[in-house]
Structures are given as structure tokens and as C-alpha cells.
Amino acid sequence: MIVRYQHPYSAFRHFDREFDRLVRRGFGRTATQLSLRADVYTEGRDAVITAAVPGIAPEDVSVTLEGRRLSIGAERRERETAEGDRYLIRGFATGTFRREFTVPEGTESSQVSADVADGILTVRITGALKPEPQAQQIPVGGAQPSAEVQVEEEAETDIEN
């Protein structure tokens, strides 16, 4: 008996590839826009975004901040080939890649820096995370009762069965 494993999202991936192929065929290669793979994490009070940009030159990467929207764009150009050369296997997609992130309110462009090294784009937003407010104990005062209550003693009663 042969047991075959199929990833639960493989049908969606296949559909996505086919859709992109149809759009490229109908509207040209530049009609589709690919998404950058990225990680977002914190380092102290800084927010850090790392995105894979293998084979993309730093001048082909753009990082823009507009309000609370941080946009990262990159373009991988098709390699020029000589007459008669052809690809045997094509593993790198060419075209425009784009990804957008929402940053905290009040983030300014002076807080954002970006560097490309070893095919990884690192975008750092300094001071993006505000320290969480510390809980403070508030003293609770109370007024003493102003009226005195007088309790009368009840007479004991014998109850016989």
C-alpha cells in the first residue's frame, strides 16, 4: 500500500501559481506583483522587519513611510542572456515584489533605517514599542460610620419539645 501525504494548502498554492500564469499570459509579465517573505520581531524597544531579497541590488529596493503604512518594494530584473542561451531551470521569479506593514501611531521617517546584506533586507524602527504602563497602587480611604449602632440583648427563651 502506498501512502501519499499532501499538504493541506497545496491546492491553494497550485491555484495561485495557475492564476499568476494566466494573468502573465493575458496581461504581460509585469501585471502580477509578488509578495516578499518577511519576519517581524522585536529587539528591546525596536521593531525589526527582515525580508528575503536574494539577487536584488540595494538600489532596486525601496522603503517608504506614509502615515502609519510602511511599504517595502523590490524589483528583480530578468538576467540578460546571449543569443542561443536559455534557462534549463528557473527558480527565481522576476518582477516586482511588494509588502506593506502598519507601524505604531506617531512613527517618523527618522526612526526608520534599512540595510541590505547577504540577500536580507533589515528594516529597523527605533523606539517603536512604548514601555507598558506600570500598575500603581492607589490608596483607598474610607470614612468611619457617623452613627453609632446600639445592639440590645435578646431575652433567652426556653423551648420545650
N, C-alpha and C positions, 0 to 999 in steps of 0.2 A: 504494500500500500504506500502511495506517495502522498505525503502531507505537504501542502504548499501554503506558506504564510503570505498574506497580502496585507500591507499596511492599510489601516482604516481610511486614510486620506489619499491613497494612491489614485483613486478615481478622480478626485478633485484636482490633483496635480496634472493628471493626463488631460482633463478638460481645460485647465488653464493653459497648458502648452499648445493644445489644439486651437484654442481661441486666439492666442497670440499669433500662431502661424497663419490663421485665416485673416486676421487684421493686417499683418505684414503683407500678405499676398494681395489683399484688396486695396490697401492704402499706402503701402510702402513701408520700408524698414523703420523709419523714424516715427511711425504712428503709435507704436507701443512704448510705454515707459515702464522700465523695470524698477523694482524696489531694492534698496540697499539692505543688506543684512546688518543688523546693529545690535549692540548690547548697551544698556543704560544701567548705571550703577552709581553709588555714592562713594566718595573718599573724604571723610570728615564732613565739612560743610559744603563741599563742591559736588556738583552733579557732573558725571562724565559719560560721554557717548562715544563708543568706538564702533566704527563701521568698516567693513571689508571693502577695500578698493584696489584689488590686485591688478597690476599692469596699468594703472591710471596715473598719469603725471599730476603733480600737485597743481599745476596751472589749469588742469581740466576739472578741478574740484572747486565748488563754490559753497560757502556757508553764509546765509543771510538771516538776520533777525528783524522781524516785522511785528511789532506789538509783542504778543505772547507766543508767536509762531516762529520756531527755528527751522529753517529749511536747509537741507543738505542735498546738493546736486552734484553729479559726476557724469562724465562722458567718456566712454571707451570707444576710441576710433578704430575702424577696421584697418588691419595691417595691410600695407601696400605690398602687392605681390608682383613679381616679374612675369612676363609673358610665358605662359605654359605652366606656371606654378599653381598648385591647388591645395586645398586643405584635405587631409586624409581624415582627421578627426577635429571637430571644432568644439572645444569645451568652454571657452569664454564667450559670453554673449557680448555683442557690441551694441552701442546705443546709449541712450540717456537713462541714468538711474536717479531716483529722487526719493526722499523720505522727509517727513515733517514731524516735529515734536512740539508739544506745548510746554513752555517754560513758566516758572513762577511769575506772578504779577510783579511788575517793577524791575524786571531784569533789563539791564542796559548792555549795549554792544561792548562797552569797555570791560565787562565781566566775562566775555566770551573769547576764547582763544582756540585755534585749530592748527594741528600739525599732521603731516603725513610721513610715516616712517614704516618701511618694510611692508607696504601694502595695506597698512591700517591707518585710517583717519581717526584721530583722537580730538574730540571737541570737549573742552572743559569750561564749565560755567562756575566761576568762583563765587562763593557766598550765596549759592542758590538756595540752600536749605537754612531756614531760620531756626535758631535753637527753640526747642519746645519750652513753653512756659512751665515754670516750676510751680507745683501746688504750694500754696501758702495757707497756713492755719490761721483762721480768723477767730478771735476770742468771742465767745457768746456770753453776753451778760444777761442777767435776769433780775427782776425786781422781786423783793420779798413781799409776801402777801400782806396787804394792809389791814385786813380784817382778821380778828382772832376767832377761831372756831372753838366753841366750848362743847365738849362731849360729856353727856350725862350718863351716869352709870345706870344700867337697867337692873331692875329687881329680878332676883333669881326666882324662878318658879319651878316647883316640883311637879312633874307629870307622872302619874302612875298609870300603869297599863291595866 
